[in-house]
Amino acid sequence: MSKYNPLWEYVQKNGTPSFKLTFEEIQSIAGLPIDHSFLKYKKELADYSYEVGKISMKEQTVIFNKINR
């Protein structure tokens, strides 16, 4: 079980083709702050039919995109 599972489940339940979350929203959903390890864990999201599109450090946002399989 990944430390980001609550976030991955939230993303999957969202169901929209693409959406953006702020770092603050991610922390609230996941129960932990986003950190550099997020880059390692983000590949797990493919198991939930999504991928991380763009991470903006300036805006402090992450875009999630649905994978069309």
N, C-alpha and C positions, 0 to 999 in steps of 0.2 A: 504494500500500500504506500502510495506516494504522499508526501506532505502536501501536495497540491490537489489531491483527489476532490476535496470540496469545491475547488475552483473548476476543475474539469467537469464535474457533474453539473455545476451551475451553467457552464458554457453549453453543454449538451442540451440541457433543458430549455435554454433560450431558443434554440431552433431556427433563428433567423440566419440568412445567408452570410451576413457580415455585421459585426457590431464592435463598439469600442468601450473599453472600461478604463477608468483611471487607476493609477497605482493605489490610491486610497480605497477605491471600491474593491479592488483585488484583495487588499489587506483585510477588509471587512468580511469578504466572502470566504477567503482561505483561512482567516484567523492568524495570519502571519504576514510580515512585510515582504514585498517582492525584493529579491536580492539577486546577486550575480548567479546563484545556483539555478535561477529560473531558466536561464539559457540551456542548462543541461536537462532540466525536467520537461521543457516545452515539447519535446518529441513524443512524450506520453499522450499528448492531446490527440494524436492521430487515432488512437484506440477509441476515441469518442466522436470520431468523424469531423474533427475540426483541426485547424492549424493556426499557429501564431503568424499573422501577416506582417505587421510592423510594430516595433517597439520604439516609441518616441521618448527619449530621455528629456528633451526640452519641454514637451507638453505633459510628460509623465502619464502616458497612455499606452495601451496595448490594443491592437486590432486583432480580432479573431475572425477567421473565415471558415465557412463550412466546406468540407472536402466533398466533391462530387465523385463518387466511386462508381 
